[in-house]
Amino acid sequence: MKVIVNIHLKEGVLDPQGKATHQALQMLGFKGANDVKIGKQIIIETSHTNEKEAKESAALMCKELLVNEVIEDHTLECQ
């Protein structure tokens, strides 16, 4: 089973990469993009066959290493 971890900055945390990308899109003529946020995605292939166990394991990985909980939020989904 795969667990997909989507990580993004918490609301109110400065995102200079997102701001620079937004400005570049505006300069290229893409006027429909009102805001841009940059995040990251981590895909974990697990040996778990149970979705609940896979998510619990991934949540612990996020807490221990993958996510800086001071400035980042995350979501988990299984495939």
N, CA, C, O and CB atoms as a CASP TS submission, in Angstrom:
PFRMAT TS
TARGET T0000
AUTHOR 0000-0000-0000
METHOD Language model
MODEL 1
PARENT N/A
ATOM      1  N   MET     1       0.845  -1.170   0.000  1.00  0.00           N
ATOM      2  CA  MET     1       0.000   0.000   0.000  1.00  0.00           C
ATOM      3  C   MET     1       0.895   1.239   0.000  1.00  0.00           C
ATOM      4  O   MET     1       1.940   1.264   0.650  1.00  0.00           O
ATOM      5  CB  MET     1      -0.963  -0.006   1.220  1.00  0.00           C
ATOM      6  N   LYS     2       0.476   2.252  -0.728  1.00  0.00           N
ATOM      7  CA  LYS     2       1.192   3.523  -0.762  1.00  0.00           C
ATOM      8  C   LYS     2       0.483   4.513   0.139  1.00  0.00           C
ATOM      9  O   LYS     2      -0.745   4.581   0.174  1.00  0.00           O
ATOM     10  CB  LYS     2       1.294   4.071  -2.206  1.00  0.00           C
ATOM     11  N   VAL     3       1.286   5.283   0.873  1.00  0.00           N
ATOM     12  CA  VAL     3       0.757   6.407   1.632  1.00  0.00           C
ATOM     13  C   VAL     3       1.353   7.664   1.022  1.00  0.00           C
ATOM     14  O   VAL     3       2.570   7.784   0.879  1.00  0.00           O
ATOM     15  CB  VAL     3       1.090   6.290   3.171  1.00  0.00           C
ATOM     16  N   ILE     4       0.489   8.590   0.667  1.00  0.00           N
ATOM     17  CA  ILE     4       0.920   9.854   0.073  1.00  0.00           C
ATOM     18  C   ILE     4       0.799  10.937   1.134  1.00  0.00           C
ATOM     19  O   ILE     4      -0.275  11.171   1.688  1.00  0.00           O
ATOM     20  CB  ILE     4       0.073  10.212  -1.199  1.00  0.00           C
ATOM     21  N   VAL     5       1.921  11.593   1.406  1.00  0.00           N
ATOM     22  CA  VAL     5       1.985  12.667   2.388  1.00  0.00           C
ATOM     23  C   VAL     5       2.113  13.982   1.624  1.00  0.00           C
ATOM     24  O   VAL     5       3.106  14.205   0.932  1.00  0.00           O
ATOM     25  CB  VAL     5       3.183  12.464   3.391  1.00  0.00           C
ATOM     26  N   ASN     6       1.120  14.841   1.746  1.00  0.00           N
ATOM     27  CA  ASN     6       1.162  16.173   1.138  1.00  0.00           C
ATOM     28  C   ASN     6       1.466  17.175   2.240  1.00  0.00           C
ATOM     29  O   ASN     6       0.737  17.260   3.228  1.00  0.00           O
ATOM     30  CB  ASN     6      -0.187  16.522   0.409  1.00  0.00           C
ATOM     31  N   ILE     7       2.547  17.935   2.067  1.00  0.00           N
ATOM     32  CA  ILE     7       3.017  18.867   3.089  1.00  0.00           C
ATOM     33  C   ILE     7       2.954  20.281   2.520  1.00  0.00           C
ATOM     34  O   ILE     7       3.387  20.535   1.396  1.00  0.00           O
ATOM     35  CB  ILE     7       4.470  18.513   3.556  1.00  0.00           C
ATOM     36  N   HIS     8       2.411  21.189   3.314  1.00  0.00           N
ATOM     37  CA  HIS     8       2.331  22.592   2.900  1.00  0.00           C
ATOM     38  C   HIS     8       2.537  23.484   4.114  1.00  0.00           C
ATOM     39  O   HIS     8       2.326  23.067   5.253  1.00  0.00           O
ATOM     40  CB  HIS     8       0.966  22.900   2.217  1.00  0.00           C
ATOM     41  N   LEU     9       2.951  24.716   3.853  1.00  0.00           N
ATOM     42  CA  LEU     9       3.170  25.673   4.931  1.00  0.00           C
ATOM     43  C   LEU     9       1.841  26.054   5.581  1.00  0.00           C
ATOM     44  O   LEU     9       0.810  26.143   4.914  1.00  0.00           O
ATOM     45  CB  LEU     9       3.891  26.930   4.402  1.00  0.00           C
ATOM     46  N   LYS    10       1.885  26.274   6.881  1.00  0.00           N
ATOM     47  CA  LYS    10       0.697  26.723   7.595  1.00  0.00           C
ATOM     48  C   LYS    10       0.317  28.121   7.130  1.00  0.00           C
ATOM     49  O   LYS    10       1.149  28.882   6.636  1.00  0.00           O
ATOM     50  CB  LYS    10       0.930  26.703   9.120  1.00  0.00           C
ATOM     51  N   GLU    11      -0.966  28.438   7.301  1.00  0.00           N
ATOM     52  CA  GLU    11      -1.468  29.766   6.951  1.00  0.00           C
ATOM     53  C   GLU    11      -0.692  30.811   7.739  1.00  0.00           C
ATOM     54  O   GLU    11      -0.514  30.672   8.949  1.00  0.00           O
ATOM     55  CB  GLU    11      -2.997  29.884   7.231  1.00  0.00           C
ATOM     56  N   GLY    12      -0.233  31.848   7.064  1.00  0.00           N
ATOM     57  CA  GLY    12       0.479  32.927   7.722  1.00  0.00           C
ATOM     58  C   GLY    12       1.999  32.784   7.700  1.00  0.00           C
ATOM     59  O   GLY    12       2.711  33.726   8.049  1.00  0.00           O
ATOM     60  N   VAL    13       2.507  31.614   7.294  1.00  0.00           N
ATOM     61  CA  VAL    13       3.957  31.428   7.198  1.00  0.00           C
ATOM     62  C   VAL    13       4.415  31.949   5.838  1.00  0.00           C
ATOM     63  O   VAL    13       3.831  31.610   4.809  1.00  0.00           O
ATOM     64  CB  VAL    13       4.356  29.916   7.389  1.00  0.00           C
ATOM     65  N   LEU    14       5.447  32.764   5.837  1.00  0.00           N
ATOM     66  CA  LEU    14       5.963  33.361   4.607  1.00  0.00           C
ATOM     67  C   LEU    14       6.417  32.280   3.627  1.00  0.00           C
ATOM     68  O   LEU    14       7.133  31.353   4.008  1.00  0.00           O
ATOM     69  CB  LEU    14       7.126  34.316   4.920  1.00  0.00           C
ATOM     70  N   ASP    15       6.000  32.399   2.364  1.00  0.00           N
ATOM     71  CA  ASP    15       6.346  31.440   1.309  1.00  0.00           C
ATOM     72  C   ASP    15       7.017  32.193   0.166  1.00  0.00           C
ATOM     73  O   ASP    15       6.368  32.484  -0.839  1.00  0.00           O
ATOM     74  CB  ASP    15       5.078  30.670   0.802  1.00  0.00           C
ATOM     75  N   PRO    16       8.317  32.516   0.300  1.00  0.00           N
ATOM     76  CA  PRO    16       8.982  33.303  -0.746  1.00  0.00           C
ATOM     77  C   PRO    16       9.030  32.585  -2.091  1.00  0.00           C
ATOM     78  O   PRO    16       8.964  33.237  -3.133  1.00  0.00           O
ATOM     79  CB  PRO    16      10.389  33.647  -0.312  1.00  0.00           C
ATOM     80  N   GLN    17       9.144  31.264  -2.092  1.00  0.00           N
ATOM     81  CA  GLN    17       9.171  30.524  -3.352  1.00  0.00           C
ATOM     82  C   GLN    17       7.816  30.623  -4.050  1.00  0.00           C
ATOM     83  O   GLN    17       7.758  30.800  -5.267  1.00  0.00           O
ATOM     84  CB  GLN    17       9.545  29.044  -3.107  1.00  0.00           C
ATOM     85  N   GLY    18       6.741  30.512  -3.297  1.00  0.00           N
ATOM     86  CA  GLY    18       5.405  30.656  -3.870  1.00  0.00           C
ATOM     87  C   GLY    18       5.176  32.054  -4.416  1.00  0.00           C
ATOM     88  O   GLY    18       4.586  32.228  -5.482  1.00  0.00           O
ATOM     89  N   LYS    19       5.650  33.056  -3.671  1.00  0.00           N
ATOM     90  CA  LYS    19       5.490  34.449  -4.108  1.00  0.00           C
ATOM     91  C   LYS    19       6.268  34.704  -5.399  1.00  0.00           C
ATOM     92  O   LYS    19       5.753  35.344  -6.315  1.00  0.00           O
ATOM     93  CB  LYS    19       5.962  35.420  -3.002  1.00  0.00           C
ATOM     94  N   ALA    20       7.502  34.207  -5.476  1.00  0.00           N
ATOM     95  CA  ALA    20       8.312  34.387  -6.687  1.00  0.00           C
ATOM     96  C   ALA    20       7.674  33.686  -7.878  1.00  0.00           C
ATOM     97  O   ALA    20       7.674  34.215  -8.990  1.00  0.00           O
ATOM     98  CB  ALA    20       9.736  33.856  -6.467  1.00  0.00           C
ATOM     99  N   THR    21       7.132  32.494  -7.644  1.00  0.00           N
ATOM    100  CA  THR    21       6.467  31.756  -8.728  1.00  0.00           C
ATOM    101  C   THR    21       5.221  32.497  -9.183  1.00  0.00           C
ATOM    102  O   THR    21       4.954  32.574 -10.383  1.00  0.00           O
ATOM    103  CB  THR    21       6.099  30.326  -8.275  1.00  0.00           C
ATOM    104  N   HIS    22       4.456  33.044  -8.246  1.00  0.00           N
ATOM    105  CA  HIS    22       3.263  33.821  -8.589  1.00  0.00           C
ATOM    106  C   HIS    22       3.626  35.027  -9.449  1.00  0.00           C
ATOM    107  O   HIS    22       2.974  35.302 -10.455  1.00  0.00           O
ATOM    108  CB  HIS    22       2.537  34.280  -7.316  1.00  0.00           C
ATOM    109  N   GLN    23       4.675  35.742  -9.042  1.00  0.00           N
ATOM    110  CA  GLN    23       5.115  36.912  -9.813  1.00  0.00           C
ATOM    111  C   GLN    23       5.579  36.514 -11.210  1.00  0.00           C
ATOM    112  O   GLN    23       5.292  37.216 -12.180  1.00  0.00           O
ATOM    113  CB  GLN    23       6.247  37.641  -9.077  1.00  0.00           C
ATOM    114  N   ALA    24       6.288  35.402 -11.322  1.00  0.00           N
ATOM    115  CA  ALA    24       6.748  34.939 -12.637  1.00  0.00           C
ATOM    116  C   ALA    24       5.565  34.577 -13.529  1.00  0.00           C
ATOM    117  O   ALA    24       5.566  34.890 -14.719  1.00  0.00           O
ATOM    118  CB  ALA    24       7.686  33.726 -12.485  1.00  0.00           C
ATOM    119  N   LEU    25       4.560  33.922 -12.962  1.00  0.00           N
ATOM    120  CA  LEU    25       3.368  33.589 -13.746  1.00  0.00           C
ATOM    121  C   LEU    25       2.663  34.852 -14.231  1.00  0.00           C
ATOM    122  O   LEU    25       2.217  34.924 -15.376  1.00  0.00           O
ATOM    123  CB  LEU    25       2.400  32.731 -12.916  1.00  0.00           C
ATOM    124  N   GLN    26       2.566  35.845 -13.349  1.00  0.00           N
ATOM    125  CA  GLN    26       1.947  37.121 -13.739  1.00  0.00           C
ATOM    126  C   GLN    26       2.719  37.771 -14.884  1.00  0.00           C
ATOM    127  O   GLN    26       2.116  38.268 -15.835  1.00  0.00           O
ATOM    128  CB  GLN    26       1.883  38.083 -12.533  1.00  0.00           C
ATOM    129  N   MET    27       4.055  37.770 -14.797  1.00  0.00           N
ATOM    130  CA  MET    27       4.880  38.381 -15.850  1.00  0.00           C
ATOM    131  C   MET    27       4.760  37.625 -17.165  1.00  0.00           C
ATOM    132  O   MET    27       4.930  38.214 -18.233  1.00  0.00           O
ATOM    133  CB  MET    27       6.346  38.430 -15.416  1.00  0.00           C
ATOM    134  N   LEU    28       4.467  36.316 -17.103  1.00  0.00           N
ATOM    135  CA  LEU    28       4.299  35.531 -18.313  1.00  0.00           C
ATOM    136  C   LEU    28       2.882  35.637 -18.883  1.00  0.00           C
ATOM    137  O   LEU    28       2.577  35.038 -19.915  1.00  0.00           O
ATOM    138  CB  LEU    28       4.634  34.084 -18.033  1.00  0.00           C
ATOM    139  N   GLY    29       2.027  36.394 -18.211  1.00  0.00           N
ATOM    140  CA  GLY    29       0.693  36.636 -18.735  1.00  0.00           C
ATOM    141  C   GLY    29      -0.387  35.736 -18.175  1.00  0.00           C
ATOM    142  O   GLY    29      -1.520  35.779 -18.655  1.00  0.00           O
ATOM    143  N   PHE    30      -0.080  34.919 -17.177  1.00  0.00           N
ATOM    144  CA  PHE    30      -1.093  34.054 -16.561  1.00  0.00           C
ATOM    145  C   PHE    30      -1.797  34.836 -15.459  1.00  0.00           C
ATOM    146  O   PHE    30      -1.401  34.787 -14.295  1.00  0.00           O
ATOM    147  CB  PHE    30      -0.451  32.743 -15.990  1.00  0.00           C
ATOM    148  N   LYS    31      -2.834  35.548 -15.838  1.00  0.00           N
ATOM    149  CA  LYS    31      -3.516  36.453 -14.909  1.00  0.00           C
ATOM    150  C   LYS    31      -4.502  35.730 -14.000  1.00  0.00           C
ATOM    151  O   LYS    31      -4.938  36.309 -13.005  1.00  0.00           O
ATOM    152  CB  LYS    31      -4.242  37.531 -15.681  1.00  0.00           C
ATOM    153  N   GLY    32      -4.863  34.506 -14.297  1.00  0.00           N
ATOM    154  CA  GLY    32      -5.862  33.783 -13.501  1.00  0.00           C
ATOM    155  C   GLY    32      -5.331  33.202 -12.204  1.00  0.00           C
ATOM    156  O   GLY    32      -6.116  32.780 -11.355  1.00  0.00           O
ATOM    157  N   ALA    33      -4.015  33.171 -12.031  1.00  0.00           N
ATOM    158  CA  ALA    33      -3.441  32.616 -10.799  1.00  0.00           C
ATOM    159  C   ALA    33      -3.406  33.720  -9.745  1.00  0.00           C
ATOM    160  O   ALA    33      -2.574  34.624  -9.816  1.00  0.00           O
ATOM    161  CB  ALA    33      -2.000  32.030 -11.049  1.00  0.00           C
ATOM    162  N   ASN    34      -4.313  33.647  -8.766  1.00  0.00           N
ATOM    163  CA  ASN    34      -4.407  34.683  -7.742  1.00  0.00           C
ATOM    164  C   ASN    34      -3.367  34.530  -6.643  1.00  0.00           C
ATOM    165  O   ASN    34      -2.976  35.517  -6.019  1.00  0.00           O
ATOM    166  CB  ASN    34      -5.778  34.672  -7.135  1.00  0.00           C
ATOM    167  N   ASP    35      -2.918  33.316  -6.402  1.00  0.00           N
ATOM    168  CA  ASP    35      -1.927  33.054  -5.364  1.00  0.00           C
ATOM    169  C   ASP    35      -1.274  31.714  -5.672  1.00  0.00           C
ATOM    170  O   ASP    35      -1.887  30.858  -6.309  1.00  0.00           O
ATOM    171  CB  ASP    35      -2.574  33.057  -3.933  1.00  0.00           C
ATOM    172  N   VAL    36      -0.049  31.527  -5.232  1.00  0.00           N
ATOM    173  CA  VAL    36       0.672  30.269  -5.434  1.00  0.00           C
ATOM    174  C   VAL    36       1.300  29.866  -4.117  1.00  0.00           C
ATOM    175  O   VAL    36       1.949  30.678  -3.457  1.00  0.00           O
ATOM    176  CB  VAL    36       1.755  30.401  -6.552  1.00  0.00           C
ATOM    177  N   LYS    37       1.113  28.627  -3.737  1.00  0.00           N
ATOM    178  CA  LYS    37       1.760  28.061  -2.557  1.00  0.00           C
ATOM    179  C   LYS    37       2.585  26.863  -3.018  1.00  0.00           C
ATOM    180  O   LYS    37       2.113  26.048  -3.810  1.00  0.00           O
ATOM    181  CB  LYS    37       0.706  27.647  -1.458  1.00  0.00           C
ATOM    182  N   ILE    38       3.802  26.760  -2.526  1.00  0.00           N
ATOM    183  CA  ILE    38       4.684  25.659  -2.865  1.00  0.00           C
ATOM    184  C   ILE    38       4.708  24.685  -1.695  1.00  0.00           C
ATOM    185  O   ILE    38       4.857  25.096  -0.544  1.00  0.00           O
ATOM    186  CB  ILE    38       6.117  26.166  -3.205  1.00  0.00           C
ATOM    187  N   GLY    39       4.561  23.404  -1.983  1.00  0.00           N
ATOM    188  CA  GLY    39       4.608  22.370  -0.960  1.00  0.00           C
ATOM    189  C   GLY    39       5.461  21.217  -1.448  1.00  0.00           C
ATOM    190  O   GLY    39       6.220  21.346  -2.409  1.00  0.00           O
ATOM    191  N   LYS    40       5.324  20.093  -0.773  1.00  0.00           N
ATOM    192  CA  LYS    40       6.046  18.904  -1.207  1.00  0.00           C
ATOM    193  C   LYS    40       5.174  17.680  -0.978  1.00  0.00           C
ATOM    194  O   LYS    40       4.254  17.686  -0.161  1.00  0.00           O
ATOM    195  CB  LYS    40       7.396  18.766  -0.457  1.00  0.00           C
ATOM    196  N   GLN    41       5.493  16.632  -1.726  1.00  0.00           N
ATOM    197  CA  GLN    41       4.758  15.381  -1.621  1.00  0.00           C
ATOM    198  C   GLN    41       5.755  14.250  -1.423  1.00  0.00           C
ATOM    199  O   GLN    41       6.763  14.159  -2.123  1.00  0.00           O
ATOM    200  CB  GLN    41       3.876  15.136  -2.880  1.00  0.00           C
ATOM    201  N   ILE    42       5.455  13.396  -0.461  1.00  0.00           N
ATOM    202  CA  ILE    42       6.290  12.228  -0.185  1.00  0.00           C
ATOM    203  C   ILE    42       5.415  11.000  -0.361  1.00  0.00           C
ATOM    204  O   ILE    42       4.333  10.920   0.221  1.00  0.00           O
ATOM    205  CB  ILE    42       6.920  12.284   1.260  1.00  0.00           C
ATOM    206  N   ILE    43       5.869  10.044  -1.155  1.00  0.00           N
ATOM    207  CA  ILE    43       5.131   8.801  -1.382  1.00  0.00           C
ATOM    208  C   ILE    43       5.889   7.679  -0.697  1.00  0.00           C
ATOM    209  O   ILE    43       7.056   7.429  -0.998  1.00  0.00           O
ATOM    210  CB  ILE    43       4.946   8.506  -2.914  1.00  0.00           C
ATOM    211  N   ILE    44       5.215   7.006   0.227  1.00  0.00           N
ATOM    212  CA  ILE    44       5.823   5.942   1.013  1.00  0.00           C
ATOM    213  C   ILE    44       5.165   4.616   0.641  1.00  0.00           C
ATOM    214  O   ILE    44       3.954   4.449   0.788  1.00  0.00           O
ATOM    215  CB  ILE    44       5.685   6.225   2.538  1.00  0.00           C
ATOM    216  N   GLU    45       5.961   3.693   0.166  1.00  0.00           N
ATOM    217  CA  GLU    45       5.471   2.343  -0.123  1.00  0.00           C
ATOM    218  C   GLU    45       5.617   1.544   1.174  1.00  0.00           C
ATOM    219  O   GLU    45       6.728   1.367   1.673  1.00  0.00           O
ATOM    220  CB  GLU    45       6.267   1.662  -1.331  1.00  0.00           C
ATOM    221  N   THR    46       4.504   1.067   1.717  1.00  0.00           N
ATOM    222  CA  THR    46       4.540   0.352   2.992  1.00  0.00           C
ATOM    223  C   THR    46       4.197  -1.122   2.800  1.00  0.00           C
ATOM    224  O   THR    46       3.662  -1.528   1.768  1.00  0.00           O
ATOM    225  CB  THR    46       3.570   0.995   3.993  1.00  0.00           C
ATOM    226  N   SER    47       4.515  -1.899   3.809  1.00  0.00           N
ATOM    227  CA  SER    47       4.141  -3.318   3.793  1.00  0.00           C
ATOM    228  C   SER    47       2.782  -3.531   4.436  1.00  0.00           C
ATOM    229  O   SER    47       2.278  -4.654   4.460  1.00  0.00           O
ATOM    230  CB  SER    47       5.197  -4.161   4.514  1.00  0.00           C
ATOM    231  N   HIS    48       2.184  -2.471   4.957  1.00  0.00           N
ATOM    232  CA  HIS    48       0.865  -2.580   5.586  1.00  0.00           C
ATOM    233  C   HIS    48      -0.202  -2.884   4.535  1.00  0.00           C
ATOM    234  O   HIS    48      -0.166  -2.348   3.428  1.00  0.00           O
ATOM    235  CB  HIS    48       0.515  -1.280   6.345  1.00  0.00           C
ATOM    236  N   THR    49      -1.128  -3.729   4.885  1.00  0.00           N
ATOM    237  CA  THR    49      -2.260  -4.016   4.000  1.00  0.00           C
ATOM    238  C   THR    49      -3.530  -3.358   4.511  1.00  0.00           C
ATOM    239  O   THR    49      -4.535  -3.299   3.803  1.00  0.00           O
ATOM    240  CB  THR    49      -2.471  -5.527   3.868  1.00  0.00           C
ATOM    241  N   ASN    50      -3.483  -2.867   5.732  1.00  0.00           N
ATOM    242  CA  ASN    50      -4.617  -2.207   6.357  1.00  0.00           C
ATOM    243  C   ASN    50      -4.410  -0.695   6.280  1.00  0.00           C
ATOM    244  O   ASN    50      -3.369  -0.191   6.704  1.00  0.00           O
ATOM    245  CB  ASN    50      -4.793  -2.676   7.832  1.00  0.00           C
ATOM    246  N   GLU    51      -5.395   0.034   5.741  1.00  0.00           N
ATOM    247  CA  GLU    51      -5.256   1.487   5.553  1.00  0.00           C
ATOM    248  C   GLU    51      -5.046   2.208   6.884  1.00  0.00           C
ATOM    249  O   GLU    51      -4.238   3.134   6.964  1.00  0.00           O
ATOM    250  CB  GLU    51      -6.497   2.054   4.846  1.00  0.00           C
ATOM    251  N   LYS    52      -5.753   1.798   7.912  1.00  0.00           N
ATOM    252  CA  LYS    52      -5.616   2.450   9.220  1.00  0.00           C
ATOM    253  C   LYS    52      -4.193   2.309   9.755  1.00  0.00           C
ATOM    254  O   LYS    52      -3.614   3.283  10.237  1.00  0.00           O
ATOM    255  CB  LYS    52      -6.617   1.853  10.225  1.00  0.00           C
ATOM    256  N   GLU    53      -3.632   1.116   9.675  1.00  0.00           N
ATOM    257  CA  GLU    53      -2.257   0.894  10.153  1.00  0.00           C
ATOM    258  C   GLU    53      -1.245   1.673   9.321  1.00  0.00           C
ATOM    259  O   GLU    53      -0.285   2.222   9.862  1.00  0.00           O
ATOM    260  CB  GLU    53      -1.914  -0.601  10.120  1.00  0.00           C
ATOM    261  N   ALA    54      -1.456   1.721   8.009  1.00  0.00           N
ATOM    262  CA  ALA    54      -0.550   2.443   7.121  1.00  0.00           C
ATOM    263  C   ALA    54      -0.542   3.936   7.462  1.00  0.00           C
ATOM    264  O   ALA    54       0.517   4.560   7.523  1.00  0.00           O
ATOM    265  CB  ALA    54      -0.955   2.230   5.648  1.00  0.00           C
ATOM    266  N   LYS    55      -1.729   4.498   7.683  1.00  0.00           N
ATOM    267  CA  LYS    55      -1.821   5.919   8.023  1.00  0.00           C
ATOM    268  C   LYS    55      -1.226   6.201   9.400  1.00  0.00           C
ATOM    269  O   LYS    55      -0.568   7.224   9.593  1.00  0.00           O
ATOM    270  CB  LYS    55      -3.280   6.381   7.980  1.00  0.00           C
ATOM    271  N   GLU    56      -1.452   5.305  10.351  1.00  0.00           N
ATOM    272  CA  GLU    56      -0.881   5.494  11.688  1.00  0.00           C
ATOM    273  C   GLU    56       0.645   5.488  11.626  1.00  0.00           C
ATOM    274  O   GLU    56       1.302   6.309  12.266  1.00  0.00           O
ATOM    275  CB  GLU    56      -1.382   4.395  12.652  1.00  0.00           C
ATOM    276  N   SER    57       1.199   4.565  10.861  1.00  0.00           N
ATOM    277  CA  SER    57       2.645   4.482  10.705  1.00  0.00           C
ATOM    278  C   SER    57       3.196   5.740  10.029  1.00  0.00           C
ATOM    279  O   SER    57       4.204   6.295  10.466  1.00  0.00           O
ATOM    280  CB  SER    57       3.022   3.235   9.895  1.00  0.00           C
ATOM    281  N   ALA    58       2.533   6.183   8.966  1.00  0.00           N
ATOM    282  CA  ALA    58       2.971   7.380   8.243  1.00  0.00           C
ATOM    283  C   ALA    58       2.838   8.619   9.121  1.00  0.00           C
ATOM    284  O   ALA    58       3.680   9.515   9.058  1.00  0.00           O
ATOM    285  CB  ALA    58       2.158   7.558   6.949  1.00  0.00           C
ATOM    286  N   ALA    59       1.790   8.679   9.938  1.00  0.00           N
ATOM    287  CA  ALA    59       1.608   9.819  10.840  1.00  0.00           C
ATOM    288  C   ALA    59       2.763   9.902  11.830  1.00  0.00           C
ATOM    289  O   ALA    59       3.233  10.996  12.140  1.00  0.00           O
ATOM    290  CB  ALA    59       0.267   9.709  11.593  1.00  0.00           C
ATOM    291  N   LEU    60       3.219   8.774  12.323  1.00  0.00           N
ATOM    292  CA  LEU    60       4.360   8.757  13.233  1.00  0.00           C
ATOM    293  C   LEU    60       5.632   9.200  12.510  1.00  0.00           C
ATOM    294  O   LEU    60       6.443   9.936  13.073  1.00  0.00           O
ATOM    295  CB  LEU    60       4.548   7.352  13.835  1.00  0.00           C
ATOM    296  N   MET    61       5.809   8.750  11.255  1.00  0.00           N
ATOM    297  CA  MET    61       6.964   9.188  10.455  1.00  0.00           C
ATOM    298  C   MET    61       6.941  10.708  10.273  1.00  0.00           C
ATOM    299  O   MET    61       7.977  11.367  10.359  1.00  0.00           O
ATOM    300  CB  MET    61       6.970   8.482   9.070  1.00  0.00           C
ATOM    301  N   CYS    62       5.754  11.253  10.022  1.00  0.00           N
ATOM    302  CA  CYS    62       5.621  12.706   9.853  1.00  0.00           C
ATOM    303  C   CYS    62       6.009  13.432  11.126  1.00  0.00           C
ATOM    304  O   CYS    62       6.742  14.420  11.090  1.00  0.00           O
ATOM    305  CB  CYS    62       4.187  13.079   9.452  1.00  0.00           C
ATOM    306  N   LYS    63       5.515  12.940  12.248  1.00  0.00           N
ATOM    307  CA  LYS    63       5.802  13.583  13.534  1.00  0.00           C
ATOM    308  C   LYS    63       7.287  13.515  13.887  1.00  0.00           C
ATOM    309  O   LYS    63       7.857  14.482  14.393  1.00  0.00           O
ATOM    310  CB  LYS    63       4.979  12.930  14.641  1.00  0.00           C
ATOM    311  N   GLU    64       7.905  12.369  13.616  1.00  0.00           N
ATOM    312  CA  GLU    64       9.302  12.157  14.010  1.00  0.00           C
ATOM    313  C   GLU    64      10.315  12.797  13.059  1.00  0.00           C
ATOM    314  O   GLU    64      11.390  13.212  13.493  1.00  0.00           O
ATOM    315  CB  GLU    64       9.577  10.685  14.102  1.00  0.00           C
ATOM    316  N   LEU    65       9.981  12.882  11.753  1.00  0.00           N
ATOM    317  CA  LEU    65      10.995  13.303  10.790  1.00  0.00           C
ATOM    318  C   LEU    65      10.496  14.160   9.632  1.00  0.00           C
ATOM    319  O   LEU    65      11.123  15.167   9.302  1.00  0.00           O
ATOM    320  CB  LEU    65      11.644  12.116  10.240  1.00  0.00           C
ATOM    321  N   LEU    66       9.406  13.791   9.023  1.00  0.00           N
ATOM    322  CA  LEU    66       9.058  14.336   7.714  1.00  0.00           C
ATOM    323  C   LEU    66       8.463  15.745   7.730  1.00  0.00           C
ATOM    324  O   LEU    66       8.626  16.494   6.766  1.00  0.00           O
ATOM    325  CB  LEU    66       8.102  13.427   7.059  1.00  0.00           C
ATOM    326  N   VAL    67       7.782  16.109   8.802  1.00  0.00           N
ATOM    327  CA  VAL    67       7.054  17.382   8.837  1.00  0.00           C
ATOM    328  C   VAL    67       7.566  18.242   9.989  1.00  0.00           C
ATOM    329  O   VAL    67       7.708  17.768  11.116  1.00  0.00           O
ATOM    330  CB  VAL    67       5.526  17.141   8.979  1.00  0.00           C
ATOM    331  N   ASN    68       7.839  19.501   9.695  1.00  0.00           N
ATOM    332  CA  ASN    68       8.164  20.471  10.737  1.00  0.00           C
ATOM    333  C   ASN    68       6.832  21.035  11.223  1.00  0.00           C
ATOM    334  O   ASN    68       6.287  21.959  10.620  1.00  0.00           O
ATOM    335  CB  ASN    68       9.136  21.618  10.208  1.00  0.00           C
ATOM    336  N   GLU    69       6.317  20.482  12.302  1.00  0.00           N
ATOM    337  CA  GLU    69       4.969  20.815  12.758  1.00  0.00           C
ATOM    338  C   GLU    69       4.821  22.254  13.241  1.00  0.00           C
ATOM    339  O   GLU    69       3.701  22.721  13.449  1.00  0.00           O
ATOM    340  CB  GLU    69       4.572  19.887  13.858  1.00  0.00           C
ATOM    341  N   VAL    70       5.925  22.955  13.422  1.00  0.00           N
ATOM    342  CA  VAL    70       5.859  24.361  13.825  1.00  0.00           C
ATOM    343  C   VAL    70       5.350  25.210  12.659  1.00  0.00           C
ATOM    344  O   VAL    70       4.562  26.133  12.864  1.00  0.00           O
ATOM    345  CB  VAL    70       7.250  24.867  14.301  1.00  0.00           C
ATOM    346  N   ILE    71       5.795  24.904  11.438  1.00  0.00           N
ATOM    347  CA  ILE    71       5.445  25.754  10.290  1.00  0.00           C
ATOM    348  C   ILE    71       4.707  25.018   9.181  1.00  0.00           C
ATOM    349  O   ILE    71       4.264  25.651   8.223  1.00  0.00           O
ATOM    350  CB  ILE    71       6.688  26.368   9.723  1.00  0.00           C
ATOM    351  N   GLU    72       4.560  23.689   9.281  1.00  0.00           N
ATOM    352  CA  GLU    72       3.952  22.914   8.202  1.00  0.00           C
ATOM    353  C   GLU    72       2.746  22.116   8.686  1.00  0.00           C
ATOM    354  O   GLU    72       2.696  21.660   9.829  1.00  0.00           O
ATOM    355  CB  GLU    72       4.978  21.976   7.588  1.00  0.00           C
ATOM    356  N   ASP    73       1.779  21.961   7.787  1.00  0.00           N
ATOM    357  CA  ASP    73       0.643  21.060   7.955  1.00  0.00           C
ATOM    358  C   ASP    73       0.810  19.934   6.947  1.00  0.00           C
ATOM    359  O   ASP    73       1.578  20.057   5.993  1.00  0.00           O
ATOM    360  CB  ASP    73      -0.732  21.808   7.764  1.00  0.00           C
ATOM    361  N   HIS    74       0.090  18.836   7.159  1.00  0.00           N
ATOM    362  CA  HIS    74       0.156  17.742   6.202  1.00  0.00           C
ATOM    363  C   HIS    74      -1.169  16.979   6.146  1.00  0.00           C
ATOM    364  O   HIS    74      -1.984  17.028   7.068  1.00  0.00           O
ATOM    365  CB  HIS    74       1.299  16.792   6.564  1.00  0.00           C
ATOM    366  N   THR    75      -1.346  16.284   5.043  1.00  0.00           N
ATOM    367  CA  THR    75      -2.477  15.375   4.881  1.00  0.00           C
ATOM    368  C   THR    75      -1.931  14.023   4.437  1.00  0.00           C
ATOM    369  O   THR    75      -0.864  13.935   3.830  1.00  0.00           O
ATOM    370  CB  THR    75      -3.523  15.934   3.849  1.00  0.00           C
ATOM    371  N   LEU    76      -2.683  12.978   4.753  1.00  0.00           N
ATOM    372  CA  LEU    76      -2.304  11.615   4.374  1.00  0.00           C
ATOM    373  C   LEU    76      -3.413  10.995   3.543  1.00  0.00           C
ATOM    374  O   LEU    76      -4.595  11.175   3.835  1.00  0.00           O
ATOM    375  CB  LEU    76      -2.013  10.749   5.627  1.00  0.00           C
ATOM    376  N   GLU    77      -3.027  10.264   2.509  1.00  0.00           N
ATOM    377  CA  GLU    77      -4.010   9.474   1.754  1.00  0.00           C
ATOM    378  C   GLU    77      -3.366   8.167   1.340  1.00  0.00           C
ATOM    379  O   GLU    77      -2.162   8.103   1.090  1.00  0.00           O
ATOM    380  CB  GLU    77      -4.532  10.252   0.504  1.00  0.00           C
ATOM    381  N   CYS    78      -4.172   7.134   1.269  1.00  0.00           N
ATOM    382  CA  CYS    78      -3.676   5.812   0.893  1.00  0.00           C
ATOM    383  C   CYS    78      -4.152   5.449  -0.507  1.00  0.00           C
ATOM    384  O   CYS    78      -5.228   5.843  -0.957  1.00  0.00           O
ATOM    385  CB  CYS    78      -4.136   4.749   1.908  1.00  0.00           C
ATOM    386  N   GLN    79      -3.299   4.678  -1.171  1.00  0.00           N
ATOM    387  CA  GLN    79      -3.653   4.149  -2.495  1.00  0.00           C
ATOM    388  C   GLN    79      -3.330   2.680  -2.534  1.00  0.00           C
ATOM    389  O   GLN    79      -3.547   2.027  -3.555  1.00  0.00           O
ATOM    390  CB  GLN    79      -2.908   4.901  -3.629  1.00  0.00           C
TER
END
